[in-house]
Amino acid sequence: MGVALPVGQTRRALIQHAEEADERARREQAERDERQRLAQAQARARAEREQAEQAAAVNAAEVGGIRPASEEVALVQTTRDGVEQIEAVPVGATNAAKGGPASTASDSAAQSQQQATADAATHDTAASPRHTAMPGEHWSTLRHLPYALGSLIFDLLPLALFFGAAALIMRALSGDEQSVMTVVQGFVGAYVTVRVCMAVVRLLISPIGHGMRIIRVRTDIAQTLETWIRFTVVLAAFGIALAEAVEALGAGRAGHLAIVKLFSLLVHLCLVVLIFKVRKPVGALIEAPAEATGPVAALRNWLALVWAFFAAAFVIGLWVVWALGVENGFPKLINFIALSGAVVIAARLLAILVLGAVGRAFQPKTDAPSDESNTPASSVRSRLADRYYPLARRLITAAITVCTVIVLFQLWGLDALSWFASGTIGRSLLSAVLTILVAALVAIVVWESANASVQRRLTQWTNEGDLVRAARLRTLLPMLRSFLLIIIVLVVGLTALSQIGINTTPLLAGASIIGVAVGFGSQKLVQDFITGIFLLMENAMQVGDWVTVAGVSGTVEYLSIRTVRIRAGDGSLHIVPFSSVSTVNNINRGIGNASIRINVGYNTDIDQVFDELKAIGAEMRQDPAFKDLIINDLEVWGVDAVDGSMVTVLGQMRCIDKGRWGVQRETNRRILKRFRELGITIADPRTYLVMPSETAATDRSPLPHGNYLPSNQPSPDA
């Protein structure tokens, strides 16, 4: 009694500590869920702000008179070489605004509301009555294991002391009558058996605290199981002890068998009652999901209703078969059930350990600050958990189940290990399954690594403000993903076919022949795609650029993987396949030079011409209409040529690409006006024939090409 009291107090303290730890875990889970909800709300709010800002920028561009060329083009404000500009970015018809080329803030708000509604619908779907396993569930169960094992130790410690004391007492009384010792040993063994079995039951489904429970069941179900398992174990253990006592006291073999059959019947009836007690919870696990249809779902729903009757009939049938005359059937049955139960319990513990470790790997950190829950690593881990944790859980559960069944078959005498000996079909099947699983795992790693690399590059370009480059990569992303997916599926599929015994050589040969035929028949098409991919990746042109490709000049209106649409200066639309593009001349790359070429008279003061040109360039830099379009001052290169009656002066002014032509035309206008005011002669390209006679020189008629003849001579047309 003095030992049992501190053991009981320690056990109660352990239970209280386990409950506190479980409560802390529940609070952490609730806080983590709240942080995830807040992070999702912040992400939605940030997306709404970005959409509103983009809509405001597009509206400002629309007010300024700038509109996209089509619904498949969006206007993006960027900064290049220190100059702010608005560029057209292809977004596709599905992403464009439905009402026109520019979306409004109200449209963005409506789209955000639709997204919020979809998220709510997804949440409602996820909150269905059927339980969905999460990565932290098995880790939480694994954390209960130390407390449960501690409780088991405190349960078995007084029992060990009792058993030791009983053994010493029986050893001291060994000189008494042997039949009395047999009776005492039988009842002591029955008591120890009951206590050990109930300690194991409390280890698995402790009804006194959720924190001590390894198997996740409700408290009412745990109490029901504990009560009826106690009845069953007590009847079985003490029934056998009573039968042995009756036989030892002289009732004979017939009395022993009668008592064993009676208590065996009571045990089976207790099992039947227990089956009907847990009929509804087990039926809920068997029945198909509410949205499932088909014959399998119908079969599962039917089994959920009638499984208890089949189980009860099976239990009673076992007793009837045993009671008909199988010698030592009940002890063998108990041994059979005990070994099978031990294997199943060990498999369950192994599943808890493995699934807990896997869930811990997928689960985000619980001690991370709230501002770190929105990091890319956390979002990637959450995405991987949502996508692959259910599949990993099913595979691990299936593997443990198969191993458990094999061990059970081996214990039942079926020699299941011989099925996997060298040269057997089981060995070949196991090798094929493992090879396919490894190939699938490598494929998943390659796929996720490629996706993570692309997403990291997109995030980097977006944060750096390179929106056009990011949009171009998003344009290529579906095609790149499809190409990678096809390669992965082909490799994994061929590996699987090879492992299950299908010869893939004819398939590869047929695919090669088809590939060669298609390649010869669609050389231009393949060349279009390949050239288009490289041109888009190298940023050779964008929507809105003025380019010259394949002898066609104009504004790029649309870019696809295969063709480019160019609107020429006369309004005609040219569709040029990329296979015919060998050179791209793009004048919209941040810089455009306004060229200056002036022919002045032979007797003109060249230094004065230089000074006036520089003065005109300085005035242009001060003009509000042109100062934002000009990058550098006017550069006068000097005299380019001296040709008889004229002198050619060259220069240029560096501008942004969109201001080149306007600056050049305005500069030419100002040069002409300034030279007229200052009397600087601009060379006349016409030539004159001077006649000796003053009258003839005065009265002359022009000939074609600028030549003159005296007026008294006939014209060549006369």
LOSE-123754 format. One record per residue (C-alpha): x, y, z. Coordinates in steps of 0.25 Angstrom, whole numbers, plus 5000, padded with zeros to 4 digits. Example, Ala and Ser with C-alpha at 12.3 -4.5 7.8 and 13.67 -1.06 7.14 Angstrom:
<nodes>
504949825031;505549965029;
</nodes>
This chain:
<nodes>
500050005000;501250095003;501750074989;500450084982;500150214987;501350294981;501250214969;499750254967;500150404970;501250404960;500350334950;499250444952;500350554951;500850494938;499350484932;499250634936;500550674930;500050594917;498750664917;499450804918;500450764907;499250724898;498550854901;499750934897;499850854884;498450884882;498651034884;499851034875;499050964864;497951074866;499051184866;499651124853;498351114846;498051254850;499351304845;499051224832;497751294831;498351424833;499451404823;498451364813;497551484816;498851574815;499251504801;497851534796;497851674801;499251694794;498751634781;497551734782;498451854784;499351814772;498151794763;497651924768;498951994765;499051934751;497651974748;497952114752;499252114744;498452064732;497352164734;498352274735;498952224722;497652224716;497352364720;498652414714;498252354701;499052224701;498252094699;498651954696;498551904682;497651794685;497051714697;498151624697;499151734701;499351804714;500051934717;501151934727;501952054733;503452024734;504752104735;505852084726;507152164725;506552254735;505352284726;503952244730;503152184719;501852104716;502051974709;501051874703;501151734709;500451614703;499451554714;498651464705;497151474702;496751394715;497451494724;497051624717;495851704722;494551664716;493951804714;495151864707;496651874706;496751944720;496151884733;495651974743;495751974758;494351924759;494651804750;495851774759;494951774771;493951684765;495051584761;495551594775;494151564781;494051444772;495351394776;494951404791;493651334788;494451214781;495351214793;494151204803;493551094795;494851014795;494851034810;493450984811;493750864803;495050834811;494150844824;493350724821;493050624832;494050514827;495350534834;496550584825;497950544830;498850664832;500350664833;500350694848;499350594852;500350474853;501350564859;500350604870;500050454872;501550424873;501750524884;500650454892;501550324892;502550364903;501350394913;500650264909;501950184911;502150254924;500750224929;500950074924;502150064933;501450124945;500350024942;501249904942;502149944953;501149904965;500749784957;502249734956;502349754971;501049674974;501549564964;502949564971;502249554985;501249444981;502449364975;503249374988;501949334996;501649214987;503149174987;503049175003;501749095003;502248994993;502148885003;500648885003;499648804995;500048814980;498548834976;498448964985;499649014979;499148994965;497849064968;498649184974;499549194963;498449194953;497749304959;498949384961;499349364947;497949404943;498049534951;499349574945;498849544931;497649634933;498549744938;499549734927;498449734916;497749854922;499049924923;499349904908;497849944905;498050074913;499350094906;498550094892;497250154896;497350224910;495950264914;496450364924;497150464916;497350504901;498850534904;499050384907;498350324895;499150274884;498050224875;497250344872;495750314876;494750394883;494650384898;493250314898;493750204889;495050184897;494250174910;493350064903;494449994897;495249994911;493949944918;493649824909;495049784907;495149774922;493949684923;494449594912;495849584917;495349564932;494449454927;495449384918;496649384929;495849354941;494949254933;496249174929;496749184944;495449134949;495449014939;496848974943;496448994958;495248904957;496048794949;497148804960;496148794971;495548664965;494448694955;495248634944;495348664930;493848674927;493648784937;494848854932;494348854918;492948894922;493449014930;494349054918;493249044908;492349124917;493249244919;493649234905;492249254901;492149374910;493449434904;492849424890;491549484895;492349604900;493049614887;491749614880;491249724889;492449804887;492349794872;490949854873;491449964882;492450014872;491549984860;491250124856;492750184858;493250064850;492150084839;492550224838;493950184834;493450084824;492450164817;492850234804;492950394804;491650464801;492150514787;492550374783;491750294773;491850154766;491750014770;492950024779;492350134787;490950054788;491749934793;492450014804;491150074808;490449944809;491549884817;491550004827;490149954830;490249804831;491749784835;491349764850;490349644847;491449574839;492449604850;491549554860;491249424852;492749404850;492949414865;491849314869;492249224858;493649214864;493149174877;492149074871;493349014862;494249004875;493148954884;492848834874;494048764878;495348834874;496348794885;497048914892;496349004882;496049114892;497549124897;498049114882;496949224878;497449314889;498949294885;498549314871;497749444874;498849494883;499949474873;499149544862;498749654871;500249674875;500649684860;499549784857;499849864869;501349874865;500949904851;500050024857;501250074865;502150064853;501150144845;501050244856;502550264856;502750274841;501550354838;501950444849;503350464844;502750494830;501750584835;502750664843;503550674830;502350734823;501850824834;502250964835;503051014847;502151044859;503151134866;503351224854;502951374855;501651414848;502451494838;503251374834;501951294831;501951364817;503351334813;503451254799;504051134807;502851124816;501851144804;502651034796;502550944808;501050964809;500850944794;501650814795;500850764807;499550794800;499950724788;500850604792;500550574807;499250504804;499950414794;501150384803;500250354814;499450254805;500750184800;501350174814;500050114820;499950024808;501349974810;501249954825;499849884822;500549784812;501649754822;500749734833;499849634825;501149564821;501549544835;500249494839;500249394828;501549344833;501049334847;499849264842;500749154836;500549194821;502049214819;501849354812;503349384812;503549274801;502749354792;503849454790;504949354789;505949374777;505249334764;503849344769;502749434763;502649504776;504149544776;503949594761;502749674765;503349734778;504549774769;503649844759;502849914769;504149974776;504750014762;503450084758;503350154772;504850204771;504550254756;503350324761;504050384772;505150434763;504150494754;503450564765;504850624770;505150674756;503750734753;503750804767;505150854765;504850914751;503650984756;504351034768;505451094759;504451154750;503651214761;504951274768;505351334755;503951394753;503951454767;505351514766;504951584753;503651634758;504351684771;505351754762;504251824754;504551744741;503151714738;503251704723;504351594725;503451524735;502251534726;503051464715;503451354724;502051334728;501651324713;502651214711;502451144724;501251054720;501951004708;503250974716;502450904726;501650824716;503050784709;503650744723;502350664727;502350584714;503850544716;503550504730;502350424726;503050354715;504250314724;503450274735;502450204726;503450124718;504150084732;502850034737;502549954724;503949894724;503749854739;502449784737;503049704726;502549774713;503649794703;503849934700;504749924688;503649914677;502950034684;504250114683;504550074669;503050104665;503150244672;504550264665;503950244651;502750324654;503650434659;504450434646;503250434638;502650554645;503950624645;504150614630;502750654628;502750774637;504150834637;503650974635;502650964647;503750904656;504651014651;503651124654;503451074668;504951054671;505251194665;504051254672;504551204686;505951254685;505451394680;504451404691;505551354701;506551454696;505551574696;505851604682;504451674680;503251714688;501851764685;501951904681;503351904676;503651954662;504451844655;504951804642;504851654640;504851574627;504851704619;503551754626;503551874634;502551914644;501951914658;501851774665;500451754669;500451604674;501551504677;501251354678;502151234678;502051214663;501851354657;501951504658;500851594654;501451734648;500551854645;501251924634;501252084632;500252074621;499251994630;499451864624;499651744634;500751644631;500851504638;502251454638;502651314642;503851314650;504551214641;504751324631;505351414641;506851424640;507151564645;506251654654;506451804653;505851864666;505852014668;505152014681;506251974691;506352094700;507152184690;506852254677;507852344670;507252464663;508152484651;508552624646;509052644631;509152784626;509652834612;510052974613;510653064602;512153064599;512453204604;511753184617;512453204630;512553064636;512853104650;511553184650;510853064646;511352984657;511053084667;509653104663;509452954662;509952934677;509053054681;507852994675;508152864682;508252934695;506953004693;506252864690;506852814703;506152934710;504752914703;503752844713;503152774701;504452704697;505452704709;504852574714;505152504701;506552554699;507752484706;508952554702;509252694695;509352704680;510652644675;511252714663;512252614656;512752714646;512852734631;512552594625;512752634610;513152754601;512552744588;512752854578;511652964582;511252904595;511752854609;511152744617;511052754632;510752624640;510252614655;509252544664;508452554677;508352434686;506852414690;505952304696;505452204685;504052264685;504552414683;505452394672;504552434660;503952554667;505252604672;505852594658;504652664651;504652774661;506152794660;506052804645;504952904646;505752994655;507052984647;506253024634;505653144642;506953184648;507753184636;506753264628;506753374639;508253374639;508453374624;509153244624;509053184610;508553034609;509152974597;508252964585;508352824578;508052884564;509052914554;509053034545;509653064531;510153204530;510053264515;511053374511;509953464506;509353554517;507953544510;508053394508;508453374523;507253464528;506253404519;506353254519;505453134521;505753014530;506052884524;505752754531;506752714542;506952864545;507752904532;507353034525;507453084510;507253214504;505753254502;505953274487;506353134485;505253024483;504952934494;505252794492;503752764494;503352854482;
</nodes>
